[in-house]
């Protein structure tokens, strides 16, 4: 599979929103991983965030994250 992406093809506003959302999701994942030992329900939060990140990546055509 070719994981090369031409970022020049992205709308800068959409790509900026993607990066902001991705950072928020990754921050949430980090918090959930730390809390996972005390609260196993955090696993669902991690999966939801990863699913959202994967979907947004697929929508933008970023295969390295979307697959």
Backbone bond lengths (Angstrom), bond angles and torsions (degrees), N, CA, C in turn:
res aa  C-N    CA-C-N  psi(-1)  N-CA   C-N-CA  omega(-1)  CA-C   N-CA-C  phi
1 X - - - 1.442 - - 1.526 108.98 -
2 X 1.312 114.59 141.24 1.460 120.74 179.43 1.536 109.43 -89.44
3 X 1.312 116.86 116.89 1.467 121.33 -179.02 1.517 112.35 -99.07
4 X 1.318 117.50 10.87 1.460 120.18 -179.86 1.522 109.48 -77.40
5 X 1.309 115.34 134.58 1.462 121.58 -178.55 1.516 108.29 -129.07
6 X 1.333 115.85 133.64 1.460 120.36 175.73 1.535 107.66 -94.43
7 X 1.301 116.42 99.01 1.459 121.34 -176.27 1.524 112.38 -67.97
8 X 1.314 117.77 -15.77 1.461 120.83 177.34 1.525 111.32 -67.25
9 X 1.335 117.17 -20.42 1.464 121.38 -179.77 1.532 112.81 -78.93
10 X 1.319 118.11 -11.42 1.461 121.49 -177.16 1.522 110.90 -83.36
11 X 1.311 115.32 143.70 1.455 121.15 170.67 1.530 106.52 -67.27
12 X 1.327 118.65 123.54 1.473 120.66 -175.51 1.526 112.94 -56.99
13 X 1.324 117.76 -36.58 1.461 120.56 -179.17 1.533 111.01 -67.64
14 X 1.319 116.05 -43.46 1.467 120.50 179.21 1.523 110.42 -66.99
15 X 1.332 116.87 -42.47 1.456 120.55 -178.94 1.526 110.72 -65.68
16 X 1.322 117.38 -38.47 1.464 120.90 177.38 1.526 110.26 -63.39
17 X 1.334 116.67 -42.58 1.465 120.47 177.86 1.529 110.61 -63.14
18 X 1.338 116.92 -39.88 1.464 121.41 177.33 1.526 110.61 -61.21
19 X 1.319 116.74 -45.81 1.469 120.42 -179.75 1.531 111.51 -63.85
20 X 1.320 117.08 -41.11 1.461 120.06 178.79 1.527 110.92 -64.14
21 X 1.340 116.23 -46.08 1.462 119.81 179.55 1.531 110.65 -63.88
22 X 1.320 116.37 -40.51 1.465 120.31 179.45 1.518 111.08 -61.76
23 X 1.317 117.25 -42.69 1.465 120.70 178.14 1.520 111.53 -62.87
24 X 1.332 116.77 -40.86 1.468 120.36 178.25 1.528 110.52 -64.96
25 X 1.328 116.31 -42.70 1.466 120.05 179.19 1.527 111.12 -63.75
26 X 1.323 116.66 -43.41 1.465 120.11 -179.97 1.526 111.26 -65.74
27 X 1.333 116.85 -37.47 1.470 119.59 175.50 1.525 110.29 -62.02
28 X 1.332 116.16 -43.02 1.460 120.45 178.76 1.512 112.37 -64.16
29 X 1.330 115.98 -38.54 1.467 120.50 177.46 1.527 110.14 -63.38
30 X 1.317 116.21 -43.27 1.467 120.04 179.30 1.532 111.04 -59.99
31 X 1.310 116.76 -44.66 1.467 121.23 179.26 1.526 110.29 -63.09
32 X 1.336 116.28 -43.04 1.466 120.90 -178.94 1.527 111.53 -66.09
33 X 1.326 117.30 -37.90 1.468 120.25 178.82 1.523 110.44 -64.16
34 X 1.319 116.52 -42.02 1.463 120.46 179.03 1.533 110.24 -63.56
35 X 1.322 116.98 -38.76 1.472 121.53 -177.60 1.526 112.87 -82.62
36 X 1.303 117.73 -10.06 1.463 121.97 -173.53 1.524 113.07 -58.69
37 X 1.303 117.74 -36.26 1.459 120.83 -179.55 1.520 113.13 -61.53
38 X 1.323 116.33 -33.85 1.461 120.79 -179.00 1.523 112.77 -95.43
39 X 1.327 116.85 -20.76 1.462 119.94 -176.32 1.528 109.58 -140.70
40 X 1.323 118.15 96.11 1.468 121.48 -178.86 1.533 113.64 -61.16
41 X 1.348 117.38 -18.43 1.463 120.13 177.64 1.529 112.36 -65.59
42 X 1.306 116.68 -17.42 1.471 120.76 178.51 1.532 111.22 -63.30
43 X 1.316 117.13 -21.95 1.462 120.35 179.58 1.529 110.44 -59.66
44 X 1.310 117.37 -39.65 1.463 121.02 178.28 1.527 110.38 -62.76
45 X 1.318 117.00 -39.41 1.471 121.56 177.96 1.530 110.53 -62.51
46 X 1.321 116.31 -41.11 1.460 121.21 178.89 1.526 110.20 -63.31
47 X 1.341 116.78 -46.89 1.456 120.21 -179.81 1.533 112.09 -62.87
48 X 1.332 117.08 -40.90 1.476 120.08 178.94 1.524 110.66 -62.02
49 X 1.318 116.25 -44.83 1.464 120.15 -179.06 1.529 111.07 -64.76
50 X 1.322 116.48 -41.87 1.471 119.79 178.68 1.525 111.06 -64.97
51 X 1.325 116.91 -39.59 1.456 121.44 179.04 1.535 110.71 -63.84
52 X 1.321 116.30 -41.46 1.463 121.14 177.55 1.515 110.94 -64.18
53 X 1.319 117.08 -44.38 1.463 121.82 178.88 1.527 111.06 -62.42
54 X 1.316 116.00 -43.16 1.464 120.55 179.02 1.530 110.71 -63.31
55 X 1.329 117.27 -44.23 1.458 120.91 -179.88 1.518 112.65 -63.38
56 X 1.316 116.99 -43.68 1.468 120.77 179.12 1.527 110.69 -64.65
57 X 1.328 116.33 -38.13 1.465 120.69 178.53 1.528 111.33 -65.47
58 X 1.310 115.50 -41.04 1.462 119.86 178.92 1.528 110.29 -65.37
59 X 1.332 116.79 -41.02 1.453 120.91 179.41 1.535 111.47 -60.45
60 X 1.329 115.91 -36.86 1.461 120.10 -179.43 1.526 112.96 -85.89
61 X 1.318 116.93 -10.88 1.456 119.81 179.86 1.517 113.33 82.66
62 X 1.322 116.85 40.30 1.462 122.09 177.58 1.526 107.16 -108.63
63 X 1.330 118.09 86.80 1.463 121.59 -170.57 1.525 115.12 -65.63
64 X 1.312 118.56 -27.40 1.465 119.89 -178.30 1.528 111.67 -63.98
65 X 1.309 117.18 -27.83 1.460 121.57 178.54 1.522 110.00 -97.25
66 X 1.318 116.85 -34.81 1.452 122.12 -172.89 1.529 114.50 -75.26
67 X 1.324 116.97 -15.61 1.459 118.09 -177.52 1.508 111.84 -101.89
